[in-house]
Every structure is written in structure tokens, then in C-alpha cells.
């Protein structure tokens, strides 16, 4: 089937100027033709979706999510079998897609079965790149040991991510790549939700991280580093990681290194302020914490505010930024696009720059720019149609009611556009539902 999205203002993800009154022609799940309606004809017999008065953009790419479920309430978590958590994860994936995110980089929690199930249409969700587990030293951010004397089984379908010393790191890296990991993730610092560490503690020595980088490179794969505190960020950069996740407390030396080496930064800015808001609104949610989350987040938030000038300067100088949220069962499910407003406010990016960082630049971070991230001929047809102009106010993308069309690989997830058959000019309204990778539901 050929589908034409007509009449909308096109923002194609490249950073080029918007194109008013555009036509986007989609065939076999890919963009066939795109541009001004004056230059692009609609093929006879196409299903026409009328986007007049709306904005057409590529699907959003979130470069940092955790898309599998576990209950925040420890008692309930221990009562839930692994199969329950796997099935509950399908709702997280659906919610992520239905807020406009069509591709994710899964940073620990999903194995290749999730990727395969989405690709084959067994479950509904964004396409997924997986690392399977996040690698951690003993007692580190990815170690689930508790003072009761055992490791809490968080996601029982996954292997252990704990590795100590260069040899163990090499072995685990090789095993994860053998198991189908698209990339490797290491924990170079502690974190907010981990019980036995603090967010600013360096973890894994440079040689250990370097071993993961070397083994990944042998398979043409990359290493992403969870890194919040300054020493851990510097260790990860010295080891040659591909991306810094969070990276909140980088300094000028880190910025210089990242600019020189072309290291990606996935800043996950909304996470801490949104968590603080949730604590004020939901005491039960706050009290369910196992680690000392509230104290850590308050310290981080106050320090983040002081970091804003450095972040803005880094962005102005050209540091490579890709959008990521750190969405998880804990927070931000279906609210991923709140990150975009923080990128404007805290990074000093223009709305256009934010859209580019969330589409074509994010695709580059995933090394999928040949297929994803822009609305150009030959690219996979991941398309959003929005009621309003995100260049006037990027935060309208947070309002899911404004999403008039969500399309993934030419398949319609949601449709609130007027539809007509081009050959006969017959108007049809309706609600679209998910219908696979290359078909369309318009009645």
C-alpha cells in the first residue's frame, strides 16, 4: 500500500528549514518521495492522510531507556514471578511507542528476545537496540547485593552483569556479544537507585573499562558508560568509551576530551527534577525506595543547577548530544518527551536543535543513520504528525493528545487524521490502530 501524508509543515530531522504544505509519500514501509506539494505528486490510489495545519516530523529516538518491568514495591517484586514481569514489560514498550518514541537504545533489562518479539510484531513497541545487562564491579551500580546477604533478583531472565578485573570483564563482554548484544554498557560510577554505592564514586578501573572497549571494538560494537561523578567520567573517557550516559558533573577537561574524541553525551536531564516532583506528589512512591534515593537526588539536583553554564558552553562548542531519558519502570514511562524541554532550558539548544538531537543525531549515536532519523527518500518511515508547531514551543510534544499520527515503519500505531482515497477523493475519518510494519488501519 502507498500512503501519502499531505498538507503538513515538514520538519525532516536534518535541521533544514521547515517545508510548508508538504507531501510525504510512503511505500513498503519507507519514504519514497518527500518535499513541497508543488514538487511531489501523490500517486493515484494512495491512501491520503491530511495533515493540514499540523507538523510532520520523524519518529523520536530515545538513546537511554530501561523498558522492562519490576515492581518498585519490594514485597510485591518478590511475589511476582519472572514471567509476570516480562509480560508487564509489554505495557512499558507500548506506552513508549504511543508517546512518539519509535526507536530506543535499551540500557539494561531487555535481552534479544524483546528485540526479536518487537521486530516480528509479537508485541507492540519501538525497535530496540539492547546491551542485555549493564556491567558492574562487585558492589557497584549494577550489583544487586543487599545487606541481608544475597543478590536481589531484579530481572531473573538476565545473566549476572558483575565482573571484577580485566579477565572477567573480557569474558563477560564476549559472552554478551555472543548472546546478541548490540552494544555494551559499563558502570563507571555509582548511581541513584543502587544500595551499596553513591553517585559520585568511581567504579571499574580504566583498564577494566578499556578491556570492554577493546573486546567490543573487535566485534565492531561500542561501549556506553553510565557515569555521573567526575572521576568516573574521566576514567570512562580515558578508556575510550563511545558515549557518556548522564555525565552531569563533567568539567572543562571532560568537555575538551569529548570534543576532541567525538564522544557522545546522552544527558538524561529530566530524570532528577521529575523524580523530585514525584516525591512531593506521591509519598508512597517515595517511601518505596530501597536506596537513599531522595538524598542523592536532592544533592544531584542542586549541583546540576550550577552545571548549567558549563553544559550550555559545551553544546555551543559542538559537543555531540543525543536525546535520552533514563525512562524505566520507576519513572517517565510514556512521558519521554518531557526531556526535550529540559534540553532547551538547561542546554541552551533551540527547538530545532533539540529535534535534530532526538532524530538524526540520535540515529547517528545508534549508528543507524542510513535507515533512521530523517524523512528522506529511502529511509524507514517512522513519522509523527503533531497538532501545533514544536519550533514555537517544544513542550507541546509532551501532550500526547497532540499526536495526530504515529507511524512506525509505515505501519500506523495511531491515526486521528482525516483520510481519503486519492483516486476517488472519498473522505474517511477514523481511528488508526497498530497494524504491523507495512500496512495501515484507517477505518
N, C-alpha and C positions, 0 to 999 in steps of 0.2 A: 504493500500500500504506500502511496505517496501522500504526504501530509504537507500542507503549506500553512505557516503561521504568518498572517498578513496584517499590515497596518500599524504595527507597534514601533516604538522607538528602540532601535537595536544598539545595545552596548555589547560588543563582541568579545570582550575579555582581553583584547590586545593592548588596550589603552588608547586606541584611536578614538577620534571624536564620535559621538553618537550619530546614528543614521535614522532620521525621522522617516515615517511611512515606509517601513522596510518589509521585505518578504524573505522568509526563511523556508526553503524547500527541503524536505527530509525524505529520503528513500532508503529502505533497507537498513534503518537504524542509524544512518549517517547523514550529515549535512551534504546535500547535493549542490545547492546554489544558495547564495545569501547576498543581500545588498539592498539598495534602494528599489522600491517598487517600479520606478521608471526604467530600471535596467534589468530586473529579474522578473520574468514571466512565471505565472502559475500554470503548471501543466494541466491539461484537460483531464478531468476525472479525479483530481486530487481532493482529498478531504481538507477543507479550508477552515482554519481556526482564526477567528477575527480578534486580533489583539489591539485594535484601535484604541488609543487613549492610554495604553499600558506600555511598560518597558520590558523588553526581551533581553535576557542575559543568559550566559552559560550556567549550568548547574554548579553549585558551590562544592569545593573540595576542602574537607576538614583534615588537616595533617596530623591531628593528635586526638584520638578518641580511645575510650575503653568501652566496647559495645556489648559486653557480656554481663549477666545479672548475678548479683548475690545480695541478700538482704542486709541492710545496714544494721538491723537489729540482730545482735549476735545469737540470741536464743533461737530466733526464727531461722537464721542461717544454718545453725547446727541441726535443725529439724528438717531442712529441705534437702532431698536427695539431689545428686548432680544432674540427673535428667530434668528435674523441675527447673533448675537454674538455666540449663540450656534452652528449654522451651520458653522460659520467661525472657530470655535474651532476644527472642524474635520480636518482641514488642519494642525493645530498645532500638533495634535495627529499623523497624517500620517507622517509629517516631522520628528517627534521624532522617530518613528519606523524605518523610512527609513535611519536614520543615525546610526542605530545599537542598539538603546535602546529598549529592549523588555519588560521591566517592569519598572514602575515608582511608586514612592510614591508622590501623589498629595497633595500639601501642602496648598491648599485653592483655591477654584474656581469651582471644579467639584463635583457634588453630585453623588449618586449611580446610577442615570440614565446613566451617562457616562460610569461607570464601567460595567453596565449591557449591554449597547449597544456594547461595545468592546468585551465583553465575548461572546455575541451571534453573532458576526460578522456583525452587522448592520453598524458599522463604523470601519475603519481600524486604529489601534493604538496599543501601548504597553498595556499589562494588567496593571490595575490601582488599587492601594490602596488609599482610599480617607479619608480625615478628614472633608470634606464638606466646613467648614469655619475655618478661624483662629480666635481664641478667643482673645478679646482685651478689655482692660478697656476703658471707655469713654475718648476720646482724645488721644487714643493710636494708635499703628501702624496699627491696623485693623479697626479703626474708620474712616469713610469717610466724617466726618463733614468738611464743608468749611465755611470761614468767611461770605459768603452770607447768612448763617443761616439755611442750610439744609444739610442732609447727601446725598452725591452724590451716585446715584445708579450705582455701578460698575458692579455687576452681579445680575440682578434683580430676577433670578430664585433661589437665595440662601436666607436662613434666615439671620437675623442680628447676627453678632458674638460678639456684645458688651455686656459685663457683668461686673457689679460692685458689689463687696462684695462676701463673701463666699456663701451665699444662691443663688445669681443669677448665680454664676459660677457652683454650683452643678446642678441647674436646667438646664442650657444650656448644660452642659456635658451630662446629662441624655437624653436630647432631641436629641442631635446629635447622641448619641449611638443608641437611638430608631430609628432614621432615617437611620441607617445603616453605620455610620462612622466606618472605620477600625481602626482608632486611633484618638487622639485628638491633636490639635496644639494650643499652647498658645503663646502670645507675651509677653516676659519678658523684652523687651526693645523697644525703638523706632526703626525707620528704615530709609532707604534712600528715599523711594518714598512717605512716609506719610507727610502730610502737617503740622500737628499740633504738631509734636514732633521732637526730634533729636535722632540720632542713639545710643547715649551712655546713654540715660535716662532710668533708671529702670522703669518697668511697671508691674502692678499686684504685690500685696504683696505676701510674701511667703505663707501665709495662703490661699490665693485665688488659687495660683498655686497648692498648696497641696490638695485643695478640688477637683480640676480636676484630679489630680493623683489618689486620693482615689476612686473617682467615676469610673474612667476608669478601675482601678485595679479590682473593683467589677465585671466588665464585661470581665475581662482578656484582657484588652486593654492597650495601652501605651500612654504616652504623650510626644510629641516633643515640644521643646521650641525654638522659634525664639529669639536669644539672641546675641547681638553684643557687647554691653558695659559690663564692668567688673562687676558692681554691679548687673545688671540683670542676668548675667551668674551665679553669686554666689547665687542669690535668687532662680533661677531655680534648681540649684544643691541641695540647702538646702531643696527644696520641693520634691526632688526625681524624677525628670523627667528622661525619658528613653534616650532621645538624645538631644544634643545641636546643633542647626542649626546655622551656621556661626561661632559663638564662637571666633571671630578673636582676641578679646582683653582679652582672658583668661590670668591668671597669674599662678605662680607656685602652689599656693594654689588650684586653679581650677584643674590643672593637677593632683595633688595628689588626690583630691576628685574623679575625673573621673576614675583614675586608680584603686582606692580602690573600687568604686561602680560599675565599669564596664559600665560606661555611654558612649554611642556612640557619636562620633563627626562627623558631616557632614559639612565640612569646606567651600564649595562653593567658591573656590579660584579664579576662572576665572571671576566671575561676575564683580568686580570693575575694574580691568585692562581692560577688554574687553569693558566695558561701557565708560571708558576714551578714548579708541581708537575710539569708535563710535562717540563721541562728536567732536573729531578732524576732522573726515571724513564727518560728516553729521550735519551741523549747524541746519537744520530744525528739525531733530530728537531731538537735544539737547534743542532747544527753546520750544519744546512741553511739557517740564517738568512742572508739577504743583507745586511740592515741590521744595525745594532748593537742588536738586539732585547733581548738579555739585560741589557745595561747600562741601557737605557731602562726596562725593566720593573722592575728592582730599584729604581731611583730612584723610579719612579711608585708602587710598592707601599709603600715606606717613607713616602712623602708622603701616600698615601691613608689610612694608619692615623691620621695626625694630623688628617685632614679629617673623620673620622667624627663628632665632636661637632657641627661645623657642619652636616653633612648631616642629622643627626637633628633638629637645631633647625629646619632648613628644612622638613623633612617635617612636623614638629609644627605649624608655622605655616601649612601648607597649600600648599606648592609642588606643582605638578601633575606627578606621577610616572607614567610608563608603562613597563611592563616591556620590556626589550630586552637582547640578549646579545652582539651582535657575532659571532655564530656565523659561521664561514667554513670553507673547505677546510682551514684551518690548525688549527682548534680548535673544540671544543664541538658538532660535528655529532652530532645525536641526544642531546645532553646539555644541551639548552637550559634545562631546568627546574632545573638547579643554581643558576640566577640567583636563584631565589625565596628560598633560604636566606640568601643574602647580603643580600637586601633586608630580611629580619628582623633580621639581626645588625648590619649596617652602617647601615641607615636607621632602625632602631627601629620598623619597621612591625609591626603584628600580622599573624598569618597571614591573617586575613580581609581586612585592608587590602591585603596582597600579592596575594591572589586577585582583588580588585577592580581593582588596578592592572594585572593580567595579563589581564583580561577586559573589563569595561565601560569602565574608564578608558582602556585601550589602544584600544578601539574608538572612543572619543571622540577620541583622538590621531589616529587614521586618518580621522576624520570619517565613520565607518561605524556610529555608534551606533543608527541607525534599524533596521539589519538584524542587527548582530553584538553579541557581548559579554555578553548575558544570556540566561537561559532564561525568556522571557516570551512570551505569545501573539503570533504574527505574526513572531517573529524566526527567522532561519535556524537550523536545528537542527544546530549544532556542539556535540557532547556528549562528555564523558569520564565514565566510571564508574571509581572508584578503590577498591581494597581498602584500607580504613583511613580515618582522619579527618585530613585535612590541617590542620584547625584545632588539633589536638593536636600535630602535627609536620609542618610544611610540607615537610620534606625527603623525605617518602615519595613525593612526586611525581617525584623523581629516579629512582626504581626503576621501570623500565619494566615489570617483571614484575607490578607492582601495577595496571597499566592493564587493566581487565577489558573495557572497551568504549571504542573510539574511533569517533566518528561525525562525518562532515563532510557538512553539507547533507543530512542524512537518509540518506546512504549509509554503510554500515558498513565501516570500514577494518580493525577488529579486534574480535572478539567472543569473550569467554570466559564469558559469562553463560548460565545455564540459560534455555532458550527454550521457550515453549509457545504453542499456538494458543488464543486466549481462548474461542472458540466451543465447542471440544470439550475443552479442558483437557488436551490431549495434550502431554506433556513431551518436549522435544527438546534434547539437548546438541549442541555443535559449535563449530567454529572459524570465525569470520567472516573473509571476505577482502573487499578493496575491490571494490565492485560498482557504481560510478557515483554520481551525485549524489542519486538519489531512490529507489533500490532497496535491498534488504537481502539479504545472504547469511547464512543462519543454520544451514544443514546442514553 
